[in-house]
Amino acid sequence: MKSLRARAHNLIDLLPQSDLEQIWTAIETQYYDLYVLRALQEAKEHFLPGDVLTRDEAMMFLSSEEVIPTTEQPLN
């Protein structure tokens, strides 16, 4: 049995250009959805309590005018 990749290439070769354009739109959307889903799943596996802010904490942080010191060295 041929590999899935080889079968997909053979199928693509048989399709007219107009069908490929429609299919590409659907596949591209699915690809990016899966990419984001995998990234979110991976991030969830590595988060520890306190690593993220709640919505209210984030809004308070964004609306505050305090300057938060950083540990980074200034660029010269």
C-alpha distances in whole Angstrom, upper triangle without the diagonal:
4,7,9,11,10,9,13,14,13,15,18,19,19,21,25,27,29,26,25,28,28,25,26,29,27,24,27,29,26,26,29,30,27,29,32,31,29,33,35,33,33,37,38,37,39,42,45,48,50,48,48,50,51,51,55,55,53,56,59,57,57,60,62,64,64,63,61,61,58,58,57,59,60,59,62
4,6,8,6,6,10,11,10,12,15,15,16,19,22,24,26,24,22,25,26,22,23,26,25,22,24,27,24,23,27,28,25,26,30,29,28,31,33,32,32,35,36,35,38,41,44,47,49,46,46,49,49,50,53,53,51,54,57,55,54,58,60,62,62,60,58,59,56,56,54,56,57,56,59
4,5,5,6,9,10,11,12,14,16,17,19,23,24,26,23,21,24,24,21,21,24,23,19,22,24,21,20,24,24,22,23,26,26,24,27,29,28,28,32,33,32,34,37,40,43,45,42,42,45,46,46,50,50,48,50,53,52,51,54,56,58,58,57,55,55,52,52,50,53,54,52,55
4,5,5,6,9,10,10,12,14,16,17,20,21,23,20,18,21,21,17,18,21,19,16,18,20,18,17,20,21,19,20,23,23,21,25,27,26,26,29,31,30,32,35,38,41,43,40,40,43,43,43,47,47,45,47,50,49,48,51,54,55,56,54,52,53,50,50,49,51,52,51,54
4,5,5,6,9,10,11,12,15,16,19,19,22,19,16,19,20,16,16,19,18,15,17,19,17,16,19,21,18,19,23,23,21,24,27,26,26,29,31,30,32,35,38,41,43,40,39,42,43,43,47,47,44,46,50,48,47,50,52,54,54,53,51,52,49,49,47,49,50,49,51
4,5,5,6,9,10,11,13,15,18,19,22,19,17,20,21,18,18,21,20,17,19,22,20,19,23,24,22,23,26,26,25,28,30,30,30,33,34,34,36,39,42,45,47,44,43,46,47,47,50,50,48,50,53,52,51,54,56,58,58,56,55,55,52,52,50,52,53,52,54
4,5,5,6,9,10,11,13,16,18,20,17,15,19,19,16,17,20,19,16,19,21,19,19,22,23,22,23,26,26,25,28,31,30,30,33,35,34,37,39,43,45,47,44,44,46,47,46,50,51,48,50,53,52,51,54,56,58,59,57,56,56,54,54,52,54,55,54,56
4,5,5,6,9,10,11,14,15,17,14,12,15,16,13,13,16,15,13,15,18,16,15,19,20,19,20,24,24,23,26,28,28,28,31,33,33,35,37,41,43,45,42,41,43,44,44,47,48,45,47,50,49,48,51,53,55,56,54,53,54,51,51,49,52,52,51,53
4,5,5,6,9,10,13,14,17,15,12,15,17,14,14,17,17,14,16,20,18,17,21,22,21,22,25,26,25,27,30,30,30,33,35,35,37,39,43,46,47,44,43,45,46,46,49,50,47,49,52,50,49,52,54,56,57,55,54,54,51,52,50,52,52,50,53
4,5,5,7,9,12,14,17,15,13,17,18,15,16,19,19,17,19,22,21,20,24,25,24,25,29,29,28,31,33,33,33,36,38,38,40,42,46,49,50,47,46,49,49,49,52,53,50,52,55,54,52,55,58,59,60,59,57,58,55,55,54,56,56,54,57
4,5,5,7,10,12,14,12,10,14,15,12,13,17,16,14,17,20,19,19,22,23,22,24,27,27,27,30,32,32,33,36,37,37,39,42,45,48,49,46,45,47,47,47,50,51,48,50,53,52,51,54,56,58,59,58,56,57,55,55,53,56,56,54,57
4,5,5,8,9,12,10,8,11,12,10,11,14,14,13,15,18,17,17,20,22,21,23,26,26,26,29,31,31,32,35,36,37,39,41,44,47,48,45,44,46,46,45,49,49,47,48,52,50,49,52,54,56,57,55,54,55,52,53,51,53,53,52,54
4,6,8,10,13,11,10,13,15,13,14,17,18,16,18,21,21,21,24,26,25,26,29,30,30,32,34,35,35,38,40,40,42,44,48,50,51,48,47,49,50,49,53,53,50,51,55,54,52,55,57,59,60,58,57,58,55,56,54,55,56,54,56
4,7,10,12,10,10,14,15,13,15,18,18,17,20,22,22,22,25,27,26,28,31,31,31,34,36,36,37,40,41,42,44,46,49,52,53,50,49,51,51,50,54,54,52,53,56,55,53,56,59,60,62,60,59,60,58,58,56,58,58,57,59
4,7,8,6,7,10,11,10,12,15,15,15,17,20,20,20,23,25,25,26,29,29,30,32,34,35,36,38,40,41,43,44,48,50,51,48,47,49,49,47,51,52,49,50,54,53,51,54,56,58,59,58,57,58,56,57,55,57,57,55,57
4,6,6,6,9,10,11,12,15,16,16,18,20,21,22,24,26,26,28,30,31,32,34,36,37,38,40,42,43,45,46,50,52,53,50,48,50,50,48,52,53,50,51,54,53,51,54,57,58,59,58,57,59,56,57,55,57,57,55,58
4,5,5,6,9,10,10,13,15,15,16,19,20,20,22,24,25,26,28,30,31,32,34,35,36,38,40,41,43,44,48,50,51,48,46,47,48,46,50,50,47,48,52,51,48,51,54,55,56,55,55,56,54,55,52,54,54,52,54
4,5,5,7,9,10,11,13,14,16,18,19,20,22,24,25,26,28,29,31,32,34,35,37,38,40,41,43,44,48,50,50,47,45,47,46,45,48,49,46,47,50,50,47,50,53,54,56,55,54,56,54,55,53,55,54,53,55
4,5,5,6,8,10,11,12,14,16,17,18,20,22,23,24,26,27,28,30,32,33,34,36,38,39,41,42,46,48,49,46,44,45,45,43,47,48,45,46,50,49,47,49,52,54,55,54,54,55,53,54,52,55,54,53,55
4,5,5,6,9,10,10,12,14,15,15,18,20,20,22,24,25,26,28,30,31,32,34,35,37,39,40,44,46,46,43,42,43,43,42,45,46,43,44,48,47,45,47,50,52,53,52,51,53,50,51,49,52,51,50,52
4,5,5,6,9,10,10,13,14,15,17,19,20,21,23,24,26,27,29,30,32,33,35,36,38,39,43,45,45,42,40,41,41,40,43,44,41,42,45,45,42,45,48,49,51,50,49,50,48,50,48,50,49,48,50
4,5,5,7,9,10,11,13,15,16,17,19,20,22,23,25,27,28,29,31,32,34,36,37,38,42,44,44,41,39,40,40,38,42,43,40,41,44,44,41,44,47,48,50,50,49,51,49,50,48,51,50,49,52
4,5,5,6,8,10,11,12,14,15,16,18,20,21,22,24,26,27,28,30,32,33,35,36,40,42,43,40,38,39,39,38,41,42,40,40,44,43,41,44,47,49,50,49,48,50,48,49,47,50,50,48,51
4,5,5,6,8,10,10,12,14,15,16,18,20,21,22,24,25,27,28,30,31,33,34,38,40,41,38,36,37,37,36,40,41,38,39,42,41,39,42,45,46,47,46,46,47,45,46,44,46,46,45,48
4,6,5,6,9,10,11,13,14,16,17,19,20,22,23,25,26,27,29,31,32,33,37,39,39,36,34,35,35,33,37,38,35,36,39,39,36,39,42,43,45,44,44,45,43,45,43,45,45,44,47
4,6,5,6,9,10,11,12,14,16,17,18,20,21,23,24,26,27,29,31,32,35,37,38,35,33,34,34,33,36,37,35,35,39,38,37,39,42,44,45,45,44,46,44,45,44,46,46,45,48
4,5,5,6,9,10,10,12,14,15,16,18,20,21,22,24,26,27,29,30,34,36,37,34,32,34,34,33,36,37,35,36,39,38,37,40,42,44,45,44,43,45,43,44,42,45,45,44,47
4,5,5,6,9,10,11,12,14,15,17,18,20,21,23,24,26,28,29,32,34,35,32,30,32,32,31,34,35,32,33,37,36,34,37,39,41,42,41,40,42,39,41,39,41,41,40,43
4,5,5,6,9,10,11,12,14,16,17,18,20,21,23,25,26,27,31,32,33,30,28,29,29,28,31,32,30,31,34,33,31,34,37,39,40,40,39,40,38,40,38,41,41,40,43
4,6,5,6,9,10,10,12,14,15,16,18,20,21,23,25,26,29,31,32,29,28,29,29,28,32,33,30,31,35,34,33,36,38,40,41,41,39,41,39,40,39,42,42,42,45
4,5,5,6,9,10,11,12,14,15,17,18,20,21,23,25,28,30,31,28,27,29,29,28,32,33,30,32,35,34,32,36,38,40,41,40,38,39,37,38,37,39,40,39,42
4,5,5,6,8,10,11,12,14,15,16,18,20,21,22,26,28,29,26,24,26,26,25,29,29,26,28,31,30,29,32,34,36,37,36,35,36,34,35,34,36,37,36,39
4,5,5,6,9,10,11,12,14,15,17,19,20,21,25,26,27,24,23,24,24,23,27,28,25,27,30,29,28,31,34,36,37,36,35,36,34,36,35,38,38,38,41
4,5,5,6,9,10,10,12,14,15,17,19,20,24,26,27,24,23,25,25,25,29,29,27,29,32,31,30,33,35,38,38,37,36,37,35,36,35,38,39,38,42
4,5,5,6,9,10,11,12,14,16,17,19,22,25,25,22,21,23,24,24,28,28,25,27,31,29,28,31,34,35,36,35,33,34,32,33,32,34,35,35,38
4,5,5,6,9,10,10,12,14,16,16,20,22,23,20,18,20,21,20,24,24,22,24,27,26,25,28,30,32,33,32,30,32,30,31,30,33,34,34,37
4,5,5,6,9,10,11,13,15,15,19,21,22,19,18,20,20,21,24,25,23,25,28,27,26,30,32,34,34,34,32,34,32,33,32,35,36,36,40
4,5,5,6,9,10,11,13,14,18,21,22,19,18,21,22,23,26,26,24,27,29,28,28,31,33,35,35,34,32,33,31,32,31,34,36,35,39
4,5,5,6,9,10,11,12,16,19,19,16,16,18,20,20,24,23,21,24,27,25,25,28,30,32,32,31,29,30,27,28,27,30,32,32,35
4,5,5,6,9,10,11,14,16,17,14,13,16,16,17,21,21,19,21,24,23,23,26,28,30,30,30,28,29,27,28,28,31,33,33,37
4,5,5,6,9,10,14,16,18,15,15,18,18,20,23,23,21,24,27,26,26,29,31,33,33,33,30,31,29,30,30,33,35,36,39
4,5,5,7,9,13,15,17,14,15,18,19,21,24,23,22,25,27,26,26,30,31,33,33,32,29,30,27,28,28,31,33,33,37
4,5,5,6,10,13,14,11,11,14,16,18,21,20,18,22,24,22,22,26,27,29,29,28,25,26,24,25,25,28,30,31,34
4,5,5,9,11,13,11,11,14,15,17,20,19,18,21,23,22,23,27,28,30,30,29,27,28,26,27,27,31,33,34,37
4,6,9,12,14,12,13,16,18,20,23,22,21,25,26,25,26,30,30,33,32,31,28,29,27,27,28,31,34,35,38
4,6,10,12,9,11,15,17,20,22,21,20,24,25,23,25,28,28,31,30,29,25,26,24,24,24,28,30,31,35
4,7,8,6,8,11,13,16,19,17,17,20,21,20,22,25,25,28,27,26,23,24,22,22,23,27,29,31,34
4,6,6,8,11,13,17,19,17,17,21,21,20,22,25,25,28,26,26,23,23,22,22,24,27,30,32,35
4,6,7,10,11,15,16,14,15,19,19,18,21,23,23,26,25,25,22,23,22,23,25,28,31,33,37
4,6,7,10,13,14,11,13,16,16,15,18,20,20,22,21,21,18,19,19,20,22,26,28,30,34
4,7,10,13,15,12,12,16,16,15,17,20,20,22,21,20,17,19,17,18,20,24,26,28,31
4,7,9,11,9,9,13,14,12,14,17,18,20,20,20,17,19,18,20,21,25,26,28,32
4,6,8,6,6,9,10,9,11,14,15,18,17,18,16,18,18,20,22,26,27,29,33
4,5,5,6,9,10,10,12,14,15,19,19,20,19,21,22,24,26,29,30,32,36
4,5,5,6,9,10,11,12,14,18,19,20,19,22,23,25,27,30,31,33,36
4,5,5,6,9,10,11,12,16,17,19,18,22,23,25,27,30,31,33,37
4,5,5,6,9,10,11,14,14,16,15,18,19,22,24,27,28,30,34
4,5,5,6,9,10,13,14,15,14,17,18,21,22,25,26,28,31
4,5,5,6,9,12,13,15,15,19,20,23,24,27,28,29,33
4,6,5,6,10,11,13,13,17,19,22,24,27,27,29,32
4,6,5,8,9,10,10,14,15,18,20,23,23,25,29
4,6,8,10,11,11,15,16,20,20,23,23,25,28
4,6,9,11,13,17,18,22,23,26,25,27,30
4,6,9,10,14,16,20,21,24,23,26,29
4,6,9,13,15,19,20,22,21,23,26
4,6,9,13,16,18,19,19,22,25
4,6,9,13,14,16,15,18,21
4,6,10,12,14,14,17,21
4,7,9,11,12,15,18
4,5,8,10,13,16
4,7,9,12,15
4,6,9,12
4,6,9
4,6
4
